[in-house]
Amino acid sequence: MSDCIFCDIIAGKSPAYKVYEDEAVLAFLDHRPVDNGHTLIIPKKHARNLLTMTPEETADLFRRVPAVIERLRVLDFDGMQEFVHNEAIAHQVVFHTHIHLVPRWEKTQKNMTLQEVWEKLQ
């Protein structure tokens, strides 16, 4: 889809720190993270949000969450926050379905750059 930054990332037209990728989804570090390791999981097939996806497409997307969390385990988090915004009224900014995964720690962590987080994931 034109004018979709996430579609550009999938197509390789825009850079991203990729955390996980397979035939159906791409996961990458959020460029404005809430916390270290904040990751977005997106379907490769454009969909505006979960409200526009079929049950099968939604299940297929969420089926990948454990694999992405497994990649993030090297960050040694204490908990994980997951959320999705659907439509502007719910604070969706990029209109391509995406799941936020935000690692959380009991003790405050040093703020890391995206490059530092990505290197830790390698």
N, CA, C and O atoms as CSV, one atom per row, in Angstrom:
chain,resi,resn,atom,element,x,y,z
A,1,MET,N,N,0.842,-1.182,0.000
A,1,MET,CA,C,0.000,0.000,0.000
A,1,MET,C,C,0.884,1.240,0.000
A,1,MET,O,O,1.877,1.296,0.726
A,2,SER,N,N,0.529,2.236,-0.812
A,2,SER,CA,C,1.311,3.464,-0.850
A,2,SER,C,C,1.074,4.279,0.413
A,2,SER,O,O,0.011,4.199,1.030
A,3,ASP,N,N,2.072,5.061,0.786
A,3,ASP,CA,C,2.005,5.919,1.974
A,3,ASP,C,C,1.885,5.143,3.280
A,3,ASP,O,O,1.337,5.664,4.252
A,4,CYS,N,N,2.372,3.943,3.323
A,4,CYS,CA,C,2.381,3.173,4.570
A,4,CYS,C,C,3.835,2.875,4.926
A,4,CYS,O,O,4.503,2.106,4.235
A,5,ILE,N,N,4.319,3.482,5.999
A,5,ILE,CA,C,5.707,3.289,6.407
A,5,ILE,C,C,6.005,1.824,6.712
A,5,ILE,O,O,7.110,1.354,6.442
A,6,PHE,N,N,5.039,1.098,7.269
A,6,PHE,CA,C,5.285,-0.311,7.573
A,6,PHE,C,C,5.393,-1.144,6.293
A,6,PHE,O,O,6.200,-2.071,6.225
A,7,CYS,N,N,4.590,-0.821,5.288
A,7,CYS,CA,C,4.724,-1.512,3.997
A,7,CYS,C,C,6.086,-1.201,3.370
A,7,CYS,O,O,6.691,-2.064,2.733
A,8,ASP,N,N,6.565,0.036,3.554
A,8,ASP,CA,C,7.898,0.400,3.055
A,8,ASP,C,C,8.984,-0.393,3.773
A,8,ASP,O,O,9.960,-0.809,3.147
A,9,ILE,N,N,8.829,-0.605,5.068
A,9,ILE,CA,C,9.796,-1.408,5.821
A,9,ILE,C,C,9.791,-2.842,5.309
A,9,ILE,O,O,10.853,-3.430,5.107
A,10,ILE,N,N,8.618,-3.406,5.098
A,10,ILE,CA,C,8.504,-4.776,4.570
A,10,ILE,C,C,9.186,-4.880,3.208
A,10,ILE,O,O,9.872,-5.861,2.924
A,11,ALA,N,N,8.991,-3.857,2.365
A,11,ALA,CA,C,9.556,-3.858,1.013
A,11,ALA,C,C,11.046,-3.518,0.991
A,11,ALA,O,O,11.677,-3.579,-0.064
A,12,GLY,N,N,11.611,-3.162,2.141
A,12,GLY,CA,C,13.020,-2.807,2.195
A,12,GLY,C,C,13.305,-1.376,1.762
A,12,GLY,O,O,14.463,-1.011,1.558
A,13,LYS,N,N,12.273,-0.567,1.622
A,13,LYS,CA,C,12.440,0.833,1.208
A,13,LYS,C,C,12.780,1.747,2.380
A,13,LYS,O,O,13.335,2.827,2.180
A,14,SER,N,N,12.456,1.330,3.588
A,14,SER,CA,C,12.766,2.074,4.803
A,14,SER,C,C,13.493,1.141,5.761
A,14,SER,O,O,13.180,-0.048,5.830
A,15,PRO,N,N,14.467,1.677,6.505
A,15,PRO,CA,C,15.249,0.825,7.404
A,15,PRO,C,C,14.488,0.451,8.669
A,15,PRO,O,O,13.560,1.145,9.085
A,16,ALA,N,N,14.896,-0.649,9.262
A,16,ALA,CA,C,14.329,-1.092,10.541
A,16,ALA,C,C,15.306,-2.066,11.186
A,16,ALA,O,O,16.056,-2.764,10.505
A,17,TYR,N,N,15.280,-2.097,12.511
A,17,TYR,CA,C,16.048,-3.086,13.262
A,17,TYR,C,C,15.160,-4.310,13.418
A,17,TYR,O,O,14.312,-4.365,14.309
A,18,LYS,N,N,15.361,-5.288,12.549
A,18,LYS,CA,C,14.513,-6.473,12.528
A,18,LYS,C,C,14.857,-7.426,13.668
A,18,LYS,O,O,16.021,-7.742,13.918
A,19,VAL,N,N,13.808,-7.869,14.346
A,19,VAL,CA,C,13.936,-8.796,15.470
A,19,VAL,C,C,13.554,-10.206,15.046
A,19,VAL,O,O,14.152,-11.180,15.503
A,20,TYR,N,N,12.552,-10.318,14.168
A,20,TYR,CA,C,12.025,-11.618,13.746
A,20,TYR,C,C,11.354,-11.420,12.392
A,20,TYR,O,O,10.748,-10.381,12.129
A,21,GLU,N,N,11.472,-12.438,11.536
A,21,GLU,CA,C,10.780,-12.380,10.245
A,21,GLU,C,C,10.522,-13.788,9.755
A,21,GLU,O,O,11.370,-14.672,9.879
A,22,ASP,N,N,9.343,-13.985,9.200
A,22,ASP,CA,C,9.024,-15.217,8.493
A,22,ASP,C,C,8.170,-14.844,7.288
A,22,ASP,O,O,8.100,-13.672,6.918
A,23,GLU,N,N,7.530,-15.816,6.683
A,23,GLU,CA,C,6.774,-15.553,5.452
A,23,GLU,C,C,5.554,-14.655,5.667
A,23,GLU,O,O,5.089,-14.026,4.716
A,24,ALA,N,N,5.034,-14.582,6.870
A,24,ALA,CA,C,3.785,-13.859,7.118
A,24,ALA,C,C,3.925,-12.581,7.943
A,24,ALA,O,O,3.101,-11.675,7.818
A,25,VAL,N,N,4.955,-12.497,8.781
A,25,VAL,CA,C,5.080,-11.349,9.681
A,25,VAL,C,C,6.507,-10.814,9.726
A,25,VAL,O,O,7.466,-11.485,9.344
A,26,LEU,N,N,6.605,-9.588,10.206
A,26,LEU,CA,C,7.892,-8.955,10.468
A,26,LEU,C,C,7.789,-8.298,11.837
A,26,LEU,O,O,6.784,-7.663,12.154
A,27,ALA,N,N,8.830,-8.451,12.646
A,27,ALA,CA,C,8.897,-7.788,13.951
A,27,ALA,C,C,10.164,-6.944,13.967
A,27,ALA,O,O,11.232,-7.397,13.555
A,28,PHE,N,N,10.032,-5.708,14.449
A,28,PHE,CA,C,11.174,-4.799,14.470
A,28,PHE,C,C,11.055,-3.854,15.660
A,28,PHE,O,O,9.971,-3.651,16.206
A,29,LEU,N,N,12.192,-3.281,16.049
A,29,LEU,CA,C,12.219,-2.360,17.175
A,29,LEU,C,C,11.488,-1.069,16.818
A,29,LEU,O,O,11.677,-0.517,15.735
A,30,ASP,N,N,10.650,-0.596,17.741
A,30,ASP,CA,C,9.935,0.662,17.570
A,30,ASP,C,C,10.954,1.795,17.591
A,30,ASP,O,O,11.837,1.822,18.449
A,31,HIS,N,N,10.836,2.739,16.642
A,31,HIS,CA,C,11.819,3.824,16.573
A,31,HIS,C,C,11.627,4.870,17.677
A,31,HIS,O,O,12.505,5.704,17.898
A,32,ARG,N,N,10.487,4.828,18.366
A,32,ARG,CA,C,10.238,5.685,19.532
A,32,ARG,C,C,9.809,4.783,20.687
A,32,ARG,O,O,8.638,4.773,21.068
A,33,PRO,N,N,10.754,4.026,21.244
A,33,PRO,CA,C,10.392,3.002,22.238
A,33,PRO,C,C,9.890,3.565,23.563
A,33,PRO,O,O,10.362,4.593,24.049
A,34,VAL,N,N,8.920,2.859,24.127
A,34,VAL,CA,C,8.436,3.140,25.474
A,34,VAL,C,C,9.486,2.681,26.484
A,34,VAL,O,O,9.671,3.303,27.530
A,35,ASP,N,N,10.174,1.577,26.157
A,35,ASP,CA,C,11.232,1.030,27.007
A,35,ASP,C,C,12.167,0.226,26.111
A,35,ASP,O,O,11.851,-0.041,24.952
A,36,ASN,N,N,13.314,-0.154,26.652
A,36,ASN,CA,C,14.280,-0.945,25.885
A,36,ASN,C,C,13.617,-2.189,25.299
A,36,ASN,O,O,12.909,-2.911,26.001
A,37,GLY,N,N,13.846,-2.433,24.023
A,37,GLY,CA,C,13.323,-3.632,23.383
A,37,GLY,C,C,11.895,-3.538,22.886
A,37,GLY,O,O,11.350,-4.533,22.408
A,38,HIS,N,N,11.263,-2.360,22.985
A,38,HIS,CA,C,9.893,-2.175,22.486
A,38,HIS,C,C,9.865,-2.593,21.020
A,38,HIS,O,O,10.544,-2.011,20.175
A,39,THR,N,N,9.067,-3.607,20.745
A,39,THR,CA,C,9.027,-4.247,19.431
A,39,THR,C,C,7.620,-4.221,18.859
A,39,THR,O,O,6.634,-4.350,19.585
A,40,LEU,N,N,7.543,-4.049,17.539
A,40,LEU,CA,C,6.267,-4.098,16.818
A,40,LEU,C,C,6.235,-5.352,15.970
A,40,LEU,O,O,7.216,-5.680,15.303
A,41,ILE,N,N,5.116,-6.054,15.992
A,41,ILE,CA,C,4.900,-7.218,15.125
A,41,ILE,C,C,3.822,-6.824,14.128
A,41,ILE,O,O,2.729,-6.412,14.516
A,42,ILE,N,N,4.131,-6.952,12.841
A,42,ILE,CA,C,3.181,-6.556,11.801
A,42,ILE,C,C,2.970,-7.694,10.802
A,42,ILE,O,O,3.890,-8.468,10.536
A,43,PRO,N,N,1.763,-7.794,10.253
A,43,PRO,CA,C,1.568,-8.753,9.161
A,43,PRO,C,C,2.191,-8.186,7.889
A,43,PRO,O,O,2.175,-6.974,7.678
A,44,LYS,N,N,2.731,-9.044,7.054
A,44,LYS,CA,C,3.305,-8.575,5.790
A,44,LYS,C,C,2.215,-8.153,4.806
A,44,LYS,O,O,2.440,-7.295,3.952
A,45,LYS,N,N,1.062,-8.745,4.926
A,45,LYS,CA,C,-0.079,-8.337,4.103
A,45,LYS,C,C,-0.726,-7.130,4.793
A,45,LYS,O,O,-1.114,-7.213,5.958
A,46,HIS,N,N,-0.838,-6.028,4.080
A,46,HIS,CA,C,-1.378,-4.818,4.685
A,46,HIS,C,C,-2.814,-5.031,5.178
A,46,HIS,O,O,-3.663,-5.577,4.472
A,47,ALA,N,N,-3.049,-4.587,6.391
A,47,ALA,CA,C,-4.393,-4.537,6.975
A,47,ALA,C,C,-4.406,-3.305,7.863
A,47,ALA,O,O,-3.436,-3.054,8.578
A,48,ARG,N,N,-5.462,-2.548,7.835
A,48,ARG,CA,C,-5.535,-1.296,8.596
A,48,ARG,C,C,-5.358,-1.523,10.095
A,48,ARG,O,O,-4.601,-0.804,10.747
A,49,ASN,N,N,-6.051,-2.515,10.641
A,49,ASN,CA,C,-5.941,-2.872,12.056
A,49,ASN,C,C,-6.715,-4.162,12.282
A,49,ASN,O,O,-7.249,-4.743,11.336
A,50,LEU,N,N,-6.777,-4.608,13.519
A,50,LEU,CA,C,-7.452,-5.879,13.812
A,50,LEU,C,C,-8.924,-5.853,13.432
A,50,LEU,O,O,-9.505,-6.900,13.145
A,51,LEU,N,N,-9.528,-4.688,13.425
A,51,LEU,CA,C,-10.949,-4.580,13.086
A,51,LEU,C,C,-11.231,-4.916,11.630
A,51,LEU,O,O,-12.377,-5.178,11.264
A,52,THR,N,N,-10.195,-4.911,10.795
A,52,THR,CA,C,-10.376,-5.192,9.368
A,52,THR,C,C,-9.870,-6.574,8.967
A,52,THR,O,O,-9.968,-6.963,7.803
A,53,MET,N,N,-9.329,-7.312,9.931
A,53,MET,CA,C,-8.745,-8.617,9.626
A,53,MET,C,C,-9.732,-9.746,9.894
A,53,MET,O,O,-10.629,-9.622,10.728
A,54,THR,N,N,-9.552,-10.841,9.177
A,54,THR,CA,C,-10.374,-12.024,9.415
A,54,THR,C,C,-9.890,-12.705,10.703
A,54,THR,O,O,-8.770,-12.456,11.150
A,55,PRO,N,N,-10.724,-13.558,11.295
A,55,PRO,CA,C,-10.265,-14.315,12.469
A,55,PRO,C,C,-9.010,-15.138,12.175
A,55,PRO,O,O,-8.132,-15.255,13.030
A,56,GLU,N,N,-8.922,-15.702,10.984
A,56,GLU,CA,C,-7.758,-16.504,10.617
A,56,GLU,C,C,-6.502,-15.642,10.526
A,56,GLU,O,O,-5.441,-16.039,11.007
A,57,GLU,N,N,-6.615,-14.459,9.909
A,57,GLU,CA,C,-5.465,-13.555,9.805
A,57,GLU,C,C,-5.008,-13.088,11.187
A,57,GLU,O,O,-3.810,-13.003,11.460
A,58,THR,N,N,-5.965,-12.790,12.044
A,58,THR,CA,C,-5.644,-12.341,13.398
A,58,THR,C,C,-4.947,-13.459,14.177
A,58,THR,O,O,-3.945,-13.218,14.849
A,59,ALA,N,N,-5.471,-14.663,14.086
A,59,ALA,CA,C,-4.861,-15.806,14.779
A,59,ALA,C,C,-3.450,-16.055,14.260
A,59,ALA,O,O,-2.544,-16.348,15.040
A,60,ASP,N,N,-3.263,-15.941,12.959
A,60,ASP,CA,C,-1.956,-16.154,12.352
A,60,ASP,C,C,-0.944,-15.131,12.865
A,60,ASP,O,O,0.209,-15.477,13.123
A,61,LEU,N,N,-1.364,-13.884,13.014
A,61,LEU,CA,C,-0.493,-12.836,13.543
A,61,LEU,C,C,-0.133,-13.122,14.998
A,61,LEU,O,O,1.044,-13.105,15.360
A,62,PHE,N,N,-1.128,-13.381,15.828
A,62,PHE,CA,C,-0.884,-13.611,17.253
A,62,PHE,C,C,-0.128,-14.910,17.522
A,62,PHE,O,O,0.514,-15.051,18.563
A,63,ARG,N,N,-0.201,-15.850,16.596
A,63,ARG,CA,C,0.535,-17.116,16.730
A,63,ARG,C,C,2.044,-16.866,16.769
A,63,ARG,O,O,2.791,-17.689,17.298
A,64,ARG,N,N,2.499,-15.732,16.210
A,64,ARG,CA,C,3.938,-15.419,16.147
A,64,ARG,C,C,4.449,-14.748,17.422
A,64,ARG,O,O,5.662,-14.664,17.618
A,65,VAL,N,N,3.569,-14.274,18.283
A,65,VAL,CA,C,3.993,-13.533,19.478
A,65,VAL,C,C,5.000,-14.328,20.319
A,65,VAL,O,O,6.024,-13.758,20.696
A,66,PRO,N,N,4.774,-15.597,20.632
A,66,PRO,CA,C,5.750,-16.322,21.458
A,66,PRO,C,C,7.146,-16.391,20.833
A,66,PRO,O,O,8.140,-16.321,21.556
A,67,ALA,N,N,7.239,-16.523,19.527
A,67,ALA,CA,C,8.551,-16.579,18.871
A,67,ALA,C,C,9.287,-15.248,19.010
A,67,ALA,O,O,10.504,-15.228,19.197
A,68,VAL,N,N,8.565,-14.150,18.920
A,68,VAL,CA,C,9.182,-12.830,19.065
A,68,VAL,C,C,9.609,-12.618,20.515
A,68,VAL,O,O,10.705,-12.117,20.770
A,69,ILE,N,N,8.757,-12.992,21.464
A,69,ILE,CA,C,9.125,-12.880,22.874
A,69,ILE,C,C,10.377,-13.702,23.156
A,69,ILE,O,O,11.249,-13.261,23.905
A,70,GLU,N,N,10.474,-14.867,22.575
A,70,GLU,CA,C,11.654,-15.710,22.772
A,70,GLU,C,C,12.918,-14.991,22.302
A,70,GLU,O,O,13.954,-15.077,22.961
A,71,ARG,N,N,12.848,-14.284,21.176
A,71,ARG,CA,C,14.006,-13.511,20.683
A,71,ARG,C,C,14.376,-12.392,21.652
A,71,ARG,O,O,15.550,-12.037,21.763
A,72,LEU,N,N,13.390,-11.832,22.354
A,72,LEU,CA,C,13.638,-10.715,23.270
A,72,LEU,C,C,14.157,-11.161,24.634
A,72,LEU,O,O,14.588,-10.325,25.429
A,73,ARG,N,N,14.124,-12.466,24.920
A,73,ARG,CA,C,14.515,-12.971,26.249
A,73,ARG,C,C,15.935,-12.592,26.658
A,73,ARG,O,O,16.230,-12.532,27.851
A,74,VAL,N,N,16.819,-12.336,25.696
A,74,VAL,CA,C,18.191,-11.943,26.029
A,74,VAL,C,C,18.226,-10.604,26.783
A,74,VAL,O,O,19.244,-10.258,27.382
A,75,LEU,N,N,17.127,-9.861,26.755
A,75,LEU,CA,C,17.052,-8.591,27.477
A,75,LEU,C,C,16.775,-8.800,28.961
A,75,LEU,O,O,16.797,-7.848,29.741
A,76,ASP,N,N,16.516,-10.044,29.348
A,76,ASP,CA,C,16.336,-10.429,30.752
A,76,ASP,C,C,15.269,-9.592,31.470
A,76,ASP,O,O,15.502,-9.069,32.559
A,77,PHE,N,N,14.119,-9.480,30.849
A,77,PHE,CA,C,13.007,-8.703,31.400
A,77,PHE,C,C,12.281,-9.474,32.497
A,77,PHE,O,O,12.397,-10.695,32.603
A,78,ASP,N,N,11.529,-8.732,33.312
A,78,ASP,CA,C,10.745,-9.342,34.390
A,78,ASP,C,C,9.287,-9.555,33.998
A,78,ASP,O,O,8.586,-10.361,34.609
A,79,GLY,N,N,8.842,-8.841,32.993
A,79,GLY,CA,C,7.466,-8.953,32.522
A,79,GLY,C,C,7.366,-8.405,31.108
A,79,GLY,O,O,8.321,-7.832,30.583
A,80,MET,N,N,6.211,-8.584,30.502
A,80,MET,CA,C,6.008,-8.129,29.123
A,80,MET,C,C,4.625,-7.503,29.015
A,80,MET,O,O,3.633,-8.075,29.466
A,81,GLN,N,N,4.574,-6.344,28.424
A,81,GLN,CA,C,3.301,-5.674,28.153
A,81,GLN,C,C,3.008,-5.810,26.665
A,81,GLN,O,O,3.880,-5.569,25.830
A,82,GLU,N,N,1.776,-6.195,26.335
A,82,GLU,CA,C,1.354,-6.300,24.939
A,82,GLU,C,C,0.120,-5.430,24.758
A,82,GLU,O,O,-0.769,-5.414,25.610
A,83,PHE,N,N,0.070,-4.697,23.632
A,83,PHE,CA,C,-1.131,-3.918,23.347
A,83,PHE,C,C,-1.245,-3.626,21.863
A,83,PHE,O,O,-0.268,-3.685,21.116
A,84,VAL,N,N,-2.473,-3.308,21.456
A,84,VAL,CA,C,-2.804,-2.971,20.072
A,84,VAL,C,C,-3.743,-1.775,20.103
A,84,VAL,O,O,-4.663,-1.716,20.919
A,85,HIS,N,N,-3.502,-0.823,19.207
A,85,HIS,CA,C,-4.406,0.315,19.042
A,85,HIS,C,C,-5.192,0.093,17.749
A,85,HIS,O,O,-4.607,-0.248,16.721
A,86,ASN,N,N,-6.508,0.283,17.793
A,86,ASN,CA,C,-7.357,0.116,16.612
A,86,ASN,C,C,-8.138,1.397,16.362
A,86,ASN,O,O,-9.098,1.698,17.072
A,87,GLU,N,N,-7.727,2.138,15.364
A,87,GLU,CA,C,-8.304,3.416,14.926
A,87,GLU,C,C,-7.772,4.597,15.753
A,87,GLU,O,O,-7.271,4.422,16.864
A,88,ALA,N,N,-7.891,5.768,15.195
A,88,ALA,CA,C,-7.352,6.986,15.807
A,88,ALA,C,C,-7.937,7.243,17.186
A,88,ALA,O,O,-7.229,7.709,18.078
A,89,ILE,N,N,-9.207,6.949,17.374
A,89,ILE,CA,C,-9.854,7.154,18.664
A,89,ILE,C,C,-9.175,6.350,19.772
A,89,ILE,O,O,-9.250,6.709,20.947
A,90,ALA,N,N,-8.511,5.258,19.384
A,90,ALA,CA,C,-7.791,4.400,20.329
A,90,ALA,C,C,-6.272,4.619,20.223
A,90,ALA,O,O,-5.486,3.769,20.640
A,91,HIS,N,N,-5.876,5.753,19.668
A,91,HIS,CA,C,-4.473,6.181,19.584
A,91,HIS,C,C,-3.644,5.439,18.548
A,91,HIS,O,O,-2.419,5.399,18.658
A,92,GLN,N,N,-4.285,4.850,17.542
A,92,GLN,CA,C,-3.514,4.268,16.447
A,92,GLN,C,C,-2.974,5.411,15.601
A,92,GLN,O,O,-3.717,6.315,15.220
A,93,VAL,N,N,-1.675,5.369,15.310
A,93,VAL,CA,C,-1.026,6.429,14.532
A,93,VAL,C,C,-0.655,5.924,13.143
A,93,VAL,O,O,-0.872,6.619,12.150
A,94,VAL,N,N,-0.098,4.722,13.068
A,94,VAL,CA,C,0.228,4.105,11.783
A,94,VAL,C,C,-0.883,3.115,11.477
A,94,VAL,O,O,-1.141,2.197,12.256
A,95,PHE,N,N,-1.539,3.305,10.340
A,95,PHE,CA,C,-2.709,2.487,10.012
A,95,PHE,C,C,-2.327,1.248,9.205
A,95,PHE,O,O,-2.729,1.061,8.057
A,96,HIS,N,N,-1.533,0.421,9.865
A,96,HIS,CA,C,-1.148,-0.921,9.431
A,96,HIS,C,C,-1.129,-1.710,10.734
A,96,HIS,O,O,-0.438,-1.323,11.676
A,97,THR,N,N,-1.861,-2.786,10.804
A,97,THR,CA,C,-1.970,-3.563,12.043
A,97,THR,C,C,-0.600,-3.784,12.662
A,97,THR,O,O,0.352,-4.148,11.972
A,98,HIS,N,N,-0.507,-3.562,13.970
A,98,HIS,CA,C,0.729,-3.868,14.681
A,98,HIS,C,C,0.452,-4.134,16.149
A,98,HIS,O,O,-0.376,-3.483,16.785
A,99,ILE,N,N,1.179,-5.118,16.661
A,99,ILE,CA,C,1.132,-5.483,18.071
A,99,ILE,C,C,2.381,-4.904,18.726
A,99,ILE,O,O,3.491,-5.094,18.230
A,100,HIS,N,N,2.201,-4.206,19.829
A,100,HIS,CA,C,3.328,-3.699,20.608
A,100,HIS,C,C,3.712,-4.731,21.655
A,100,HIS,O,O,2.849,-5.236,22.373
A,101,LEU,N,N,4.988,-5.047,21.750
A,101,LEU,CA,C,5.539,-5.851,22.844
A,101,LEU,C,C,6.534,-4.959,23.564
A,101,LEU,O,O,7.493,-4.481,22.960
A,102,VAL,N,N,6.311,-4.732,24.858
A,102,VAL,CA,C,7.182,-3.854,25.632
A,102,VAL,C,C,7.712,-4.610,26.845
A,102,VAL,O,O,6.970,-4.873,27.791
A,103,PRO,N,N,9.003,-4.959,26.814
A,103,PRO,CA,C,9.595,-5.597,27.985
A,103,PRO,C,C,9.555,-4.642,29.185
A,103,PRO,O,O,9.670,-3.426,29.033
A,104,ARG,N,N,9.390,-5.223,30.377
A,104,ARG,CA,C,9.340,-4.427,31.611
A,104,ARG,C,C,10.241,-5.064,32.663
A,104,ARG,O,O,10.398,-6.284,32.709
A,105,TRP,N,N,10.833,-4.212,33.513
A,105,TRP,CA,C,11.752,-4.642,34.561
A,105,TRP,C,C,11.306,-4.113,35.907
A,105,TRP,O,O,10.726,-3.031,35.996
A,106,GLU,N,N,11.579,-4.881,36.964
A,106,GLU,CA,C,11.291,-4.446,38.333
A,106,GLU,C,C,12.133,-3.225,38.687
A,106,GLU,O,O,11.631,-2.270,39.280
A,107,LYS,N,N,13.413,-3.259,38.322
A,107,LYS,CA,C,14.327,-2.149,38.584
A,107,LYS,C,C,14.546,-1.396,37.282
A,107,LYS,O,O,14.624,-2.000,36.213
A,108,THR,N,N,14.643,-0.091,37.375
A,108,THR,CA,C,14.846,0.756,36.204
A,108,THR,C,C,16.106,0.330,35.455
A,108,THR,O,O,17.155,0.109,36.060
A,109,GLN,N,N,15.990,0.221,34.158
A,109,GLN,CA,C,17.109,-0.146,33.304
A,109,GLN,C,C,17.745,1.103,32.700
A,109,GLN,O,O,17.099,2.143,32.570
A,110,LYS,N,N,19.003,0.984,32.339
A,110,LYS,CA,C,19.689,2.040,31.593
A,110,LYS,C,C,18.989,2.187,30.245
A,110,LYS,O,O,18.697,1.192,29.582
A,111,ASN,N,N,18.723,3.418,29.845
A,111,ASN,CA,C,18.147,3.629,28.518
A,111,ASN,C,C,19.186,3.270,27.463
A,111,ASN,O,O,20.291,3.812,27.447
A,112,MET,N,N,18.814,2.358,26.595
A,112,MET,CA,C,19.713,1.919,25.531
A,112,MET,C,C,19.253,2.506,24.211
A,112,MET,O,O,18.065,2.764,24.018
A,113,THR,N,N,20.196,2.718,23.301
A,113,THR,CA,C,19.837,3.148,21.953
A,113,THR,C,C,19.255,1.950,21.209
A,113,THR,O,O,19.424,0.807,21.635
A,114,LEU,N,N,18.575,2.211,20.105
A,114,LEU,CA,C,18.056,1.109,19.284
A,114,LEU,C,C,19.200,0.213,18.821
A,114,LEU,O,O,19.066,-1.011,18.809
A,115,GLN,N,N,20.315,0.814,18.444
A,115,GLN,CA,C,21.468,0.036,18.001
A,115,GLN,C,C,21.970,-0.882,19.110
A,115,GLN,O,O,22.286,-2.043,18.851
A,116,GLU,N,N,22.049,-0.381,20.339
A,116,GLU,CA,C,22.509,-1.194,21.464
A,116,GLU,C,C,21.572,-2.366,21.731
A,116,GLU,O,O,22.026,-3.484,21.976
A,117,VAL,N,N,20.266,-2.112,21.684
A,117,VAL,CA,C,19.292,-3.191,21.883
A,117,VAL,C,C,19.429,-4.219,20.770
A,117,VAL,O,O,19.481,-5.421,21.030
A,118,TRP,N,N,19.488,-3.748,19.539
A,118,TRP,CA,C,19.577,-4.643,18.386
A,118,TRP,C,C,20.843,-5.507,18.464
A,118,TRP,O,O,20.803,-6.700,18.163
A,119,GLU,N,N,21.955,-4.905,18.866
A,119,GLU,CA,C,23.193,-5.679,18.995
A,119,GLU,C,C,23.070,-6.755,20.055
A,119,GLU,O,O,23.613,-7.849,19.900
A,120,LYS,N,N,22.365,-6.456,21.123
A,120,LYS,CA,C,22.133,-7.446,22.176
A,120,LYS,C,C,21.292,-8.624,21.659
A,120,LYS,O,O,21.447,-9.754,22.122
A,121,LEU,N,N,20.415,-8.353,20.708
A,121,LEU,CA,C,19.542,-9.385,20.151
A,121,LEU,C,C,20.255,-10.273,19.131
A,121,LEU,O,O,19.732,-11.315,18.737
A,122,GLN,N,N,21.423,-9.866,18.716
A,122,GLN,CA,C,22.153,-10.635,17.694
A,122,GLN,C,C,22.835,-11.850,18.270
A,122,GLN,O,O,23.487,-12.596,17.540
